[in-house]
Amino acid sequence: MEITKDILDAANQRGAEKKAAFPAVISVRYDRRIGRIVIELASGLELAFSPKQVQGLEHAHVADLLDSEISPSGLGIHFPKLDADIYIPALLEGFLGSKRWMAAENGKLGGASTSQAKAAAARQNGKLGGRPKKYVQSASI
């Protein structure tokens, strides 16, 4: 694909609109005391979240989180030791990873939750014989 002047101008326009719509990051740090990444925005807003909640950071060691860089646009944060990035507009919209990753994380939470309805369904399923047993066929020689 050839990049024309029109394509470049349109991309620059979209970038300028994003910068106008979202405040830039002015500082980022990992706070060991609370175990959270703290991001300060130009608007004065501070965001703090656990790295375990973000795709690409969920298995990070503390040493990996201490080194971070703000992107030139101010709309992103890069963790060089992990080769992971956080896009601030997506973070502000509540996206901590790809759609697939977010769905998997939400599924884990749902599967781990307990409720009276879930317990009743499990009891009812048990009355029906429960889960079918796994049969392993042995190979005959």
N, C-alpha and C positions, 0 to 999 in steps of 0.2 A: 504494500500500500504506500503510495506516494503521499507525503505530507505537504499539502499546499498551504499557501499563505492564509486562505480562508479557514482551513481546518485549524491551523495554529492560532489564528485570531479568535475563533470560537472557543478553543480550549482555554486560552488566556482569559476570555470573558467569563467562562464558567468558574475558573479558579478565583477570579476577583469577586464573583458573587458569593462563593463559599466563604472567602475571607471576610466579607462584609456581614454575612449571616451568622458566623460563629466566632466567638472570641478566641484569640490566639493563646497558646500555652506560653507562659513566661518562666515557669520553673517546674521541675519534676524531681521527685526524690522518693527513695524507699525509706519508710519510717520503721526501723526495727522494733521500736517499742510497741507499736500497735500492729505490726505485721501487714502494713498496707502501703500501696503506692499512692503518693499524694501529688496531685497535679494542681498548680495554681494558674488560673486563666486571667487574661488581661481585664476581664470584667470584675475581678475581685473574688469570683467564685472559686472555692477549693473543692476538688473531688478527691475522695479517698476510697479505695476499694482493695479487696484482697486479690493478689495475683492468681490465686486458685480459681477465680471466677472468670479469667480471661484466657481465651484460646492462645496457645503459644507460650503462656507464662505459668500455666497450671502446675508444671513439674519443675519450675525453676528453683535454683538454690539462691540463698540470700546474696552470695557474691555475684551472681548473674544479674541481679536486680539493682545493684548499687551503681552500675555503669549504664547511663541512659543518655540519649541525645534528643534534642528537639529538632524537628524538621525545619528547613529554611522557611517554609510557609507558615510555621507555627501551628499547623493543624494536625501534626503527627508526632509520635514519640517512637524512637527506635532503641531497642536493646541489642547492642552489637554482639554480646556473648551468646545470645539466644537466636540472633537473626530474626527477631520478632518485632512487629510494628503494631501500634495502636493508632487508629484514625479517630481523632477527637469528635468530629461530627457524628460518626456512628456510635461512639461511646455515649454521647449526650442523648442520642435517640434510643439508647438502651440495648445496643447490639455489642456484645462482648466477644463475638466470634462469628464464624460463617453460619448460615441458616442451619446447615446440617449439624454443626457442633452445638449450636444453641438448642436444637431439638433433642439431641442426645442428652445434654445436661438437664433439660426439663424432664425428660423421661426418667432419668436417674432419681430426680426429686420425687416424681410421682410414684415410682416403684418403691421408694423407701418410706413413703408416707403411710400412716395407719389411720384407719377410720372405722367406725362401726359398720358402715356399708361394706367396706372391703373385707372385714372380718366375717360378716354375715355371708357374703358371696363365697368366701373360702370354705366356710362350714357347709354351705349348700353344695358346693362342688365336691366336698369330701363325702357327702351322702351319696353322691352319684358314682363313687368309686375313686375319686381323685384323679390325679394325673396317670395316664397309662404307663405301665412299666416298660422300661427299655429292654428289649431282647437283643442279646448279642449272639449272632450265629457263629458257631465255632467252625473253623475250616478243617475239613477232614483230609488226611493225607493218604 
